Amino acid sequence: MPIKILIVDDSVYHLRVLKKLILAKCPDFHIEGYDPVAKGKPDKDFNWANYNLLILDYQLNNGTALDWLQTYRNHPNFPATIIVTGEGNESIAVSAIKLGASNYLTKNDLSPQRLSSAILEAIEEKTQELTAINGDTEPATIPNTIPFNTAVYRSSQNNRKSSTSGQGWSKLKRDIDEVTPNELPFTLDDILGGNVKIRDYRIIGYIGKGGMGTVFRAKRKHQDETVAIKLLHGRRTDDATVIQRFIEEYNIIEELNHPGIVKVHSQGFADDHAYIIMEYLPAGHLRQAIIRGIDHKQAIDYGYKIVSALNELHKHGIVHRDLKPLNVLFRETNVPVLVDFGIAKNLTRRDLNLTSEGTMVGTPLYSSPEQIKGEPLDHRSDQYAFGVIFYEMLTGCRLFTGPDISEVTLKHLEDEPPPLPDNYSDLQPIMDRLLAKKPRGRFNATEELMVKLNKFL
């Protein structure tokens, strides 16, 4: 019976690299992917006993791997777990181990040998743990264990030679990045359900996937310019509201000219799929910077620049409504840039109401109380989201945590935010206003917030 591994990652691209690394040493392993964006979090009846090992990407669409461990670790059939992350962080690693993870691995340090060894050690450790709990129970009857000798298996897989045995995460990722479209580890048909071709552009890599679309890295033919192309998941013939929202995203960004707001080049349809072509931002996102750690001065500088971009939006009557670290990318000059305006709303367009009253939009971890309750929003809702992000930048910790999203949203509605550490006490009055439960307690204008932060630069 083969070892079964479930990889939870919202990137088809990263899933492909992990799978290739594992199969290089362990070709008889059975590997399945689970996309939390498309499927959400598993329900209470999910059959964890089907898997010997769970590999969790640390940064997931609506939370982190730690949130998943908090939610599922006490399930009687929960498998051995390894967390993989783009950035190493000692405190997160310690938290992961305390929550029951067998290992915490940095992607750039992965190799077929290291990953396969970590997998076998995790399964062996879980087997021993369950054997101890169940006394003399035979391994074959213990959930998430397989009757195999890990020492023998290690010996066989150590002697196995493969074409990727000397390649690690970075090398495989780079190889996949630089292939031609026909050699991509997936096709646009796999992701979008259609054979999509955009005139004058060549897809050269995969960036990521969100709620509305998938983003690719592309080159303009006969030029050296690299761009990002966002392709809507659905077709033109699908939900008209989704198409209208996607087009509105382009219209919103096109009107703006600010160094902290992503620049767009064009919008159109290709094989019935809407697309937006925008600037490519290669220097990572704010969540990665928070995991690495941001010092006091840098946090204030980033904060001021993000608020400056928000102020530009708000002056044009636009509310972002999904401000979060993953939607703040960086230029190579280290300038933070707001992206993903898929659920942004132009308050000056009374003819365009794409969200029903009482409907919650956005990401709960960063949503204001009024947004969670589905109430009408204005610029002060973005201020609250920025407050949550600013707290993370300054402390490296989540504002509120809990075993699941519902618990966290309840804390946003009812709990008083924890105070900043003493060394940031001078910023506490600003934080108090940003995180006020009622919009009237926040700043009347985002420009006022800019003035306050400017004093600390």
C-alpha positions in Angstrom: 0.0 0.0 0.0 1.7 3.3 -1.1 2.2 6.2 1.2 -0.4 8.9 0.6 0.4 12.6 1.0 -2.0 15.5 0.9 -0.4 18.9 0.0 -2.4 21.9 0.9 -1.3 24.9 -1.2 -3.3 27.5 -3.2 -0.6 27.6 -5.9 -0.7 25.0 -8.6 2.8 26.1 -9.4 4.2 25.4 -5.9 2.3 22.1 -5.7 4.1 21.0 -8.9 7.5 21.8 -7.5 6.8 20.0 -4.2 5.5 17.0 -6.1 8.5 16.8 -8.3 10.9 17.0 -5.3 9.1 14.2 -3.5 8.8 11.9 -6.5 12.5 12.3 -7.3 13.4 10.1 -4.3 10.0 8.4 -3.7 8.4 7.7 -7.0 5.9 5.2 -5.5 4.3 7.8 -3.2 0.8 8.8 -4.0 0.4 12.6 -3.9 -2.8 14.7 -3.9 -3.2 18.4 -4.0 -5.8 20.5 -2.1 -6.6 24.1 -3.1 -8.1 25.9 -0.1 -9.2 28.8 -2.3 -11.3 26.6 -4.4 -12.5 24.1 -1.7 -12.3 26.1 1.5 -11.3 24.5 4.7 -12.3 20.8 5.2 -15.4 20.2 7.2 -15.6 18.1 10.3 -16.3 14.9 8.4 -13.2 15.1 6.2 -11.5 11.7 6.2 -7.9 12.5 7.4 -7.3 8.8 7.8 -6.9 8.6 4.0 -3.4 10.2 4.3 -0.2 9.3 6.0 1.2 12.9 5.8 -0.1 16.4 5.4 2.1 19.1 3.9 0.8 22.6 4.6 2.0 25.7 2.9 2.5 28.3 5.7 0.7 31.2 4.0 -2.7 30.3 2.8 -5.5 32.4 1.3 -7.5 33.0 4.5 -5.0 32.4 7.3 -1.9 30.3 8.0 -0.9 26.7 8.5 -1.0 27.4 12.3 -4.7 28.2 11.9 -5.2 24.8 10.3 -3.2 23.0 13.1 -5.3 24.8 15.7 -8.5 23.6 14.0 -7.7 20.0 13.1 -4.8 18.8 15.3 -7.2 17.1 17.8 -8.9 15.0 15.2 -8.3 11.4 16.1 -7.1 10.6 12.5 -5.1 13.8 11.8 -1.9 12.7 10.0 1.7 13.7 10.6 2.2 17.3 9.4 5.1 19.2 7.8 4.9 23.0 7.2 6.7 24.5 4.3 7.3 28.3 4.1 8.9 30.8 1.8 10.6 32.6 4.7 12.2 31.1 7.8 11.0 32.5 11.2 12.1 30.9 14.4 9.1 32.0 16.5 6.7 30.6 13.9 8.7 27.3 13.7 8.4 27.0 17.5 4.7 27.7 17.4 4.2 25.1 14.7 6.1 22.4 16.6 4.1 23.2 19.8 0.9 22.7 17.8 2.0 19.3 16.7 3.8 19.8 13.4 6.6 17.3 12.8 8.8 19.7 10.9 9.0 23.3 9.6 10.9 23.6 6.3 12.0 26.6 4.3 11.3 26.1 0.6 14.6 27.5 -0.6 16.5 24.9 1.5 14.5 21.9 0.1 16.0 19.1 -1.9 14.7 15.7 -2.8 16.9 14.1 -0.1 15.9 16.6 2.7 12.2 16.5 1.9 12.0 12.7 1.6 13.9 12.3 4.8 11.6 14.7 6.6 8.6 12.9 5.3 9.8 9.5 6.4 10.8 10.8 9.8 7.4 12.4 10.3 5.5 9.3 9.4 7.8 7.1 11.6 7.3 9.5 14.5 3.5 9.4 14.1 3.5 5.6 13.8 5.5 5.3 17.1 3.2 7.8 18.8 0.1 5.9 17.8 1.6 2.6 18.6 2.4 3.9 22.1 -1.2 5.1 22.5 -2.7 1.9 21.2 -0.4 -0.5 23.0 0.2 -3.7 21.1 -2.1 -2.8 18.2 -0.6 -3.9 14.9 0.6 -1.1 12.7 -1.7 -2.0 9.8 -4.7 -1.3 12.0 -3.5 2.1 13.3 -4.9 5.1 11.4 -2.3 6.9 9.2 0.3 4.2 9.4 1.5 1.7 6.8 3.3 -1.6 7.6 6.7 -0.8 6.1 10.2 -0.6 7.4 11.4 3.0 7.3 15.1 2.0 7.6 14.8 -0.3 4.6 12.9 2.3 2.6 15.5 5.0 3.4 18.2 2.7 2.2 16.4 2.0 -1.1 15.5 5.6 -1.8 19.1 6.8 -0.8 20.4 4.5 -3.5 17.9 5.7 -6.1 19.3 8.0 -8.7 17.1 10.4 -10.5 17.4 13.3 -12.9 16.4 15.8 -10.2 18.4 14.4 -7.3 20.8 17.4 -7.3 18.1 20.0 -7.8 16.3 21.8 -5.0 13.3 24.1 -4.7 15.1 27.2 -6.2 16.5 25.3 -9.2 13.2 23.5 -10.0 11.2 26.7 -9.5 13.6 28.6 -11.9 13.5 25.8 -14.5 9.7 25.9 -14.4 9.7 29.7 -14.5 11.8 29.8 -17.7 10.1 27.2 -19.8 8.1 28.0 -22.9 4.2 27.9 -22.6 4.1 24.4 -24.0 6.4 23.1 -21.3 4.6 24.7 -18.3 3.8 22.2 -15.5 0.1 22.9 -16.0 -1.9 24.4 -18.8 -4.2 27.4 -18.9 -6.9 24.8 -19.8 -6.2 23.1 -16.4 -6.8 26.3 -14.5 -9.3 28.2 -16.5 -11.1 25.5 -18.5 -10.3 27.0 -21.8 -7.4 27.3 -24.3 -6.6 31.0 -23.7 -4.2 32.9 -25.9 -3.5 36.6 -25.5 -2.3 38.4 -28.6 1.3 39.8 -28.5 2.0 38.1 -25.1 3.7 34.9 -24.1 3.0 33.3 -20.7 6.4 32.4 -19.0 5.4 31.7 -15.4 2.8 31.4 -12.8 2.4 34.0 -10.0 -0.6 33.0 -8.0 -4.4 32.6 -7.7 -7.0 34.6 -5.9 -10.7 34.5 -5.5 -11.5 35.9 -9.0 -8.6 35.2 -11.2 -5.2 33.6 -11.8 -2.1 35.8 -12.3 0.7 34.8 -14.7 4.0 36.3 -15.6 4.3 37.1 -19.3 6.5 38.7 -21.9 5.4 41.0 -24.6 6.5 39.5 -27.9 9.4 41.1 -29.6 10.1 43.2 -26.5 11.9 42.5 -23.2 9.1 43.9 -21.0 7.8 41.6 -18.3 4.2 42.1 -17.2 1.6 40.4 -15.0 -1.6 39.1 -16.6 -4.7 38.5 -14.5 -7.2 36.1 -16.1 -10.7 35.8 -14.8 -11.6 32.2 -13.8 -15.0 32.3 -15.4 -16.0 32.9 -19.0 -17.8 35.9 -20.6 -20.9 33.8 -20.7 -20.8 33.0 -17.0 -22.1 35.2 -14.1 -22.5 38.7 -15.5 -21.8 40.3 -12.1 -18.4 38.6 -11.9 -17.5 39.9 -15.3 -18.7 43.4 -14.5 -16.7 43.4 -11.3 -13.6 42.3 -13.1 -14.0 45.1 -15.7 -14.7 47.6 -12.9 -11.4 46.6 -11.3 -9.6 47.8 -14.4 -11.6 50.9 -14.6 -10.8 51.8 -11.0 -7.0 51.3 -11.3 -6.9 53.0 -14.7 -8.1 56.3 -13.2 -5.3 56.4 -10.7 -1.6 57.5 -11.0 0.2 56.9 -7.7 3.5 55.1 -6.9 1.8 53.0 -4.3 -0.9 51.7 -6.7 -0.3 49.0 -9.3 -0.2 50.3 -12.9 -2.4 48.7 -15.5 -1.7 48.6 -19.3 -4.8 47.2 -20.9 -7.9 45.1 -20.5 -9.8 42.8 -22.9 -11.1 39.4 -23.7 -9.3 36.3 -25.0 -11.2 33.2 -25.9 -14.1 34.4 -23.8 -11.9 35.1 -20.7 -11.5 38.6 -19.4 -8.0 39.7 -18.6 -6.1 42.6 -17.2 -2.4 43.4 -18.1 -0.6 45.2 -15.4 2.9 45.9 -14.2 4.9 43.0 -12.8 6.0 43.4 -9.2 8.9 41.0 -8.5 10.0 41.7 -5.0 7.5 39.7 -2.9 4.6 40.7 -0.7 4.2 42.3 2.7 3.4 39.0 4.5 6.9 37.8 3.6 8.4 41.0 5.1 6.4 40.6 8.3 7.6 37.0 8.7 11.2 38.1 8.2 10.7 40.9 10.7 10.3 44.7 10.1 12.1 47.2 12.3 10.4 50.2 13.8 11.7 52.7 11.2 10.9 50.5 8.2 7.4 49.7 9.6 6.5 53.4 9.8 8.0 54.1 6.3 5.9 51.2 4.8 2.9 52.3 6.8 3.1 55.9 5.6 3.4 54.8 2.0 0.5 52.4 2.2 -1.6 55.1 3.8 -0.6 57.6 1.0 -1.9 55.1 -1.6 -5.1 54.6 0.4 -5.5 58.4 0.6 -5.3 58.5 -3.2 -8.0 55.9 -3.5 -10.2 57.6 -0.9 -9.9 61.0 -2.7 -11.4 59.4 -5.7 -14.2 57.9 -3.7 -12.8 54.3 -3.9 -12.7 51.8 -1.0 -10.4 48.9 -1.4 -12.3 46.5 0.9 -9.7 43.7 0.8 -6.6 45.3 2.2 -4.2 42.6 3.6 -0.5 41.8 3.5 -0.9 39.6 0.5 -2.4 42.5 -1.4 0.6 44.7 -0.8 3.5 43.9 -3.2 6.9 45.5 -3.6 8.8 47.0 -6.4 12.5 46.3 -6.6 13.0 49.8 -5.1 11.3 48.5 -1.9 8.2 50.6 -2.5 4.9 48.9 -1.2 2.2 48.8 -3.9 -1.5 48.1 -3.5 -2.9 45.4 -5.8 -6.1 43.3 -6.3 -9.0 45.7 -6.6 -11.4 42.9 -7.5 -13.9 43.9 -4.7 -13.0 47.6 -4.5 -16.0 49.9 -4.6 -16.3 53.3 -6.2 -18.6 55.2 -3.9 -19.2 57.9 -6.6 -20.8 55.3 -8.9 -24.3 55.0 -7.6 -25.3 53.1 -10.8 -23.0 50.2 -9.9 -23.9 48.2 -6.9 -22.3 44.7 -7.2 -22.6 43.7 -3.6 -25.9 43.2 -1.8 -26.4 44.8 1.5 -25.8 42.3 4.3 -23.2 40.5 2.3 -19.7 40.2 3.8 -16.8 40.8 1.4 -13.1 40.8 2.0 -10.8 38.7 4.2 -12.1 38.2 7.8 -8.6 38.4 9.4 -8.4 42.0 8.3 -12.0 43.1 8.0 -13.6 45.9 10.0 -16.5 45.2 12.3 -19.0 46.9 9.9 -17.6 44.8 7.0 -18.0 41.6 8.9 -21.6 42.5 9.6 -22.2 43.3 5.9 -23.0 46.9 6.6 -22.4 49.8 4.2 -18.7 50.8 4.1 -16.6 53.9 3.6 -13.0 54.9 3.7 -12.8 54.2 7.4 -13.2 50.5 6.9 -9.9 50.5 5.0 -8.4 52.4 7.9 -9.3 49.6 10.3 -7.8 47.0 7.9 -4.6 49.1 7.8 -4.6 49.2 11.6 -4.6 45.4 11.7 -1.7 45.2 9.2 0.2 48.0 10.9 -0.1 46.1 14.2 1.4 43.0 12.5 4.2 45.1 10.9 5.2 46.5 14.3 4.9 43.4 16.4 5.2 40.4 14.0 2.0 39.0 15.6 -1.6 38.7 14.5 -3.9 41.2 16.1 -6.4 38.5 17.0 -6.0 34.7 16.9 -8.3 31.8 17.4 -9.0 28.1 16.5 -11.0 29.2 13.4 -12.0 32.2 11.4 -15.4 32.5 13.1 -13.6 32.9 16.5 -11.3 35.6 15.0 -14.2 37.5 13.4 -16.0 37.5 16.8 -13.0 39.1 18.4 -12.9 41.8 15.8 -16.5 42.5 16.7 -16.3 42.3 20.5 -12.7 42.2 21.9 -10.5 45.1 22.8 -7.3 45.0 20.7 -4.1 44.1 22.6 -1.9 47.1 23.3 1.3 47.7 21.4 4.6 46.8 23.2 6.0 49.5 25.4 8.7 50.5 22.8 5.9 51.4 20.4 3.7 53.3 23.0 4.2 56.6 21.1 2.1 55.0 18.3 -0.7 53.7 20.6 -3.0 56.8 20.1 -2.9 56.3 16.3 -3.5 52.5 16.7 -6.5 53.2 19.1 -8.2 55.3 16.5 -7.5 52.9 13.6 -8.9 50.0 15.5 -12.0 51.7 16.9 -15.0 49.4 16.7 -17.2 52.2 15.4 -16.2 54.0 12.2 -16.9 57.4 13.9 -14.0 56.7 16.3 -11.5 56.5 13.4 -10.0 59.3 11.3 -12.5 61.5 9.4 -10.1 61.7 6.5 -7.2 59.4 5.6 -5.1 62.5 4.9 -5.3 63.2 8.6 -3.8 59.8 9.3 -1.0 60.6 6.8 -0.2 63.8 8.8 0.0 61.8 12.1 2.3 59.2 10.7 4.5 61.7 8.9 5.6 63.1 12.4 7.3 59.7 13.1 9.3 59.5 9.8 
